Amino acid sequence: MSAGKFLAGFIVGGVVGAITGLLLAPKSGEETRAMIAKTSSEIYDKTEDSLKEIKEKAQDVVGDLQKKGDELIAKVQSMLKKENTEEV
């Protein structure tokens, strides 16, 4: 499962659960609105943290891939040089 799909499911599940809980709770409108605002803020913060974490991991993966690609290019170039010197 990709991180993006997991994050989307996490967010949707959190929102649906929070809304359901708020609508079924026996509270006044003012209390419910305050709870919705608080819950929305918490979800926003968690989502922001998750996105930062995903971005950092993606940057790490890209860096690793670039490093491995550079190593592969260096090996291929070395092999080509070796073949060219053996042919001469």
ZADO-1210 file (C-alpha; in nm, 4 decimals, padded with zeros to 6 digits):
<atoms>
<atom x="00.0000" y="00.0000" z="00.0000" code="MET" pos="1"/>
<atom x="00.1393" y="00.3392" z="-00.0901" code="SER" pos="2"/>
<atom x="00.1921" y="00.6043" z="00.1728" code="ALA" pos="3"/>
<atom x="-00.0422" y="00.8404" z="-00.0111" code="GLY" pos="4"/>
<atom x="-00.3308" y="00.5942" z="-00.0048" code="LYS" pos="5"/>
<atom x="-00.2686" y="00.5195" z="00.3619" code="PHE" pos="6"/>
<atom x="-00.2616" y="00.8889" z="00.4485" code="LEU" pos="7"/>
<atom x="-00.5806" y="00.9564" z="00.2514" code="ALA" pos="8"/>
<atom x="-00.7577" y="00.6682" z="00.4264" code="GLY" pos="9"/>
<atom x="-00.6291" y="00.7858" z="00.7631" code="PHE" pos="10"/>
<atom x="-00.7580" y="01.1380" z="00.7057" code="ILE" pos="11"/>
<atom x="-01.0969" y="01.0309" z="00.5697" code="VAL" pos="12"/>
<atom x="-01.1435" y="00.7802" z="00.8510" code="GLY" pos="13"/>
<atom x="-01.0515" y="01.0386" z="01.1119" code="GLY" pos="14"/>
<atom x="-01.2873" y="01.2974" z="00.9699" code="VAL" pos="15"/>
<atom x="-01.5790" y="01.0550" z="00.9372" code="VAL" pos="16"/>
<atom x="-01.5240" y="00.9225" z="01.2890" code="GLY" pos="17"/>
<atom x="-01.4980" y="01.2702" z="01.4373" code="ALA" pos="18"/>
<atom x="-01.8099" y="01.3982" z="01.2620" code="ILE" pos="19"/>
<atom x="-02.0098" y="01.0905" z="01.3580" code="THR" pos="20"/>
<atom x="-01.9034" y="01.1210" z="01.7198" code="GLY" pos="21"/>
<atom x="-01.9892" y="01.4889" z="01.7309" code="LEU" pos="22"/>
<atom x="-02.3287" y="01.4485" z="01.5703" code="LEU" pos="23"/>
<atom x="-02.4298" y="01.1687" z="01.8043" code="LEU" pos="24"/>
<atom x="-02.3045" y="01.3395" z="02.1214" code="ALA" pos="25"/>
<atom x="-02.5705" y="01.5070" z="02.3378" code="PRO" pos="26"/>
<atom x="-02.4170" y="01.8552" z="02.3549" code="LYS" pos="27"/>
<atom x="-02.5320" y="02.2071" z="02.2799" code="SER" pos="28"/>
<atom x="-02.4623" y="02.3684" z="01.9438" code="GLY" pos="29"/>
<atom x="-02.1956" y="02.5940" z="02.0913" code="GLU" pos="30"/>
<atom x="-02.0150" y="02.3021" z="02.2536" code="GLU" pos="31"/>
<atom x="-02.0400" y="02.0992" z="01.9342" code="THR" pos="32"/>
<atom x="-01.8987" y="02.3842" z="01.7235" code="ARG" pos="33"/>
<atom x="-01.6096" y="02.4278" z="01.9671" code="ALA" pos="34"/>
<atom x="-01.5406" y="02.0550" z="01.9556" code="MET" pos="35"/>
<atom x="-01.5530" y="02.0543" z="01.5746" code="ILE" pos="36"/>
<atom x="-01.3056" y="02.3430" z="01.5627" code="ALA" pos="37"/>
<atom x="-01.0720" y="02.1684" z="01.8065" code="LYS" pos="38"/>
<atom x="-01.0950" y="01.8350" z="01.6251" code="THR" pos="39"/>
<atom x="-01.0388" y="02.0023" z="01.2883" code="SER" pos="40"/>
<atom x="-00.7302" y="02.1739" z="01.4225" code="SER" pos="41"/>
<atom x="-00.5950" y="01.8461" z="01.5628" code="GLU" pos="42"/>
<atom x="-00.6566" y="01.6633" z="01.2346" code="ILE" pos="43"/>
<atom x="-00.4864" y="01.9448" z="01.0434" code="TYR" pos="44"/>
<atom x="-00.1817" y="01.9269" z="01.2717" code="ASP" pos="45"/>
<atom x="-00.1582" y="01.5474" z="01.2437" code="LYS" pos="46"/>
<atom x="-00.1930" y="01.5648" z="00.8666" code="THR" pos="47"/>
<atom x="00.0752" y="01.8315" z="00.8442" code="GLU" pos="48"/>
<atom x="00.3114" y="01.6188" z="01.0559" code="ASP" pos="49"/>
<atom x="00.2401" y="01.3106" z="00.8441" code="SER" pos="50"/>
<atom x="00.3040" y="01.5003" z="00.5227" code="LEU" pos="51"/>
<atom x="00.6354" y="01.6327" z="00.6563" code="LYS" pos="52"/>
<atom x="00.7389" y="01.2799" z="00.7516" code="GLU" pos="53"/>
<atom x="00.6425" y="01.1434" z="00.4098" code="ILE" pos="54"/>
<atom x="00.8341" y="01.4260" z="00.2394" code="LYS" pos="55"/>
<atom x="01.1467" y="01.3519" z="00.4451" code="GLU" pos="56"/>
<atom x="01.1263" y="00.9803" z="00.3655" code="LYS" pos="57"/>
<atom x="01.0755" y="01.0538" z="-00.0036" code="ALA" pos="58"/>
<atom x="01.3800" y="01.2814" z="-00.0041" code="GLN" pos="59"/>
<atom x="01.5842" y="01.0053" z="00.1611" code="ASP" pos="60"/>
<atom x="01.4718" y="00.7544" z="-00.1015" code="VAL" pos="61"/>
<atom x="01.5506" y="00.9940" z="-00.3864" code="VAL" pos="62"/>
<atom x="01.8941" y="01.0623" z="-00.2375" code="GLY" pos="63"/>
<atom x="01.9644" y="00.6892" z="-00.2074" code="ASP" pos="64"/>
<atom x="01.8518" y="00.6298" z="-00.5655" code="LEU" pos="65"/>
<atom x="02.0727" y="00.9109" z="-00.6928" code="GLN" pos="66"/>
<atom x="02.3708" y="00.7711" z="-00.5041" code="LYS" pos="67"/>
<atom x="02.3129" y="00.4187" z="-00.6373" code="LYS" pos="68"/>
<atom x="02.2646" y="00.5546" z="-00.9880" code="GLY" pos="69"/>
<atom x="02.5925" y="00.7447" z="-00.9674" code="ASP" pos="70"/>
<atom x="02.7684" y="00.4299" z="-00.8425" code="GLU" pos="71"/>
<atom x="02.6211" y="00.2268" z="-01.1280" code="LEU" pos="72"/>
<atom x="02.7289" y="00.4848" z="-01.3854" code="ILE" pos="73"/>
<atom x="03.0809" y="00.4851" z="-01.2412" code="ALA" pos="74"/>
<atom x="03.0971" y="00.1025" z="-01.2609" code="LYS" pos="75"/>
<atom x="02.9738" y="00.0978" z="-01.6196" code="VAL" pos="76"/>
<atom x="03.2221" y="00.3665" z="-01.7191" code="GLN" pos="77"/>
<atom x="03.5011" y="00.1750" z="-01.5469" code="SER" pos="78"/>
<atom x="03.4051" y="-00.1452" z="-01.7301" code="MET" pos="79"/>
<atom x="03.3930" y="00.0385" z="-02.0632" code="LEU" pos="80"/>
<atom x="03.7358" y="00.1904" z="-02.0043" code="LYS" pos="81"/>
<atom x="03.8733" y="-00.1502" z="-01.9110" code="LYS" pos="82"/>
<atom x="03.7309" y="-00.3043" z="-02.2304" code="GLU" pos="83"/>
<atom x="03.8698" y="-00.0216" z="-02.4444" code="ASN" pos="84"/>
<atom x="04.2193" y="-00.0569" z="-02.2965" code="THR" pos="85"/>
<atom x="04.2130" y="-00.4362" z="-02.3466" code="GLU" pos="86"/>
<atom x="04.1156" y="-00.3989" z="-02.7142" code="GLU" pos="87"/>
<atom x="04.4059" y="-00.1673" z="-02.7931" code="VAL" pos="88"/>
</atoms>
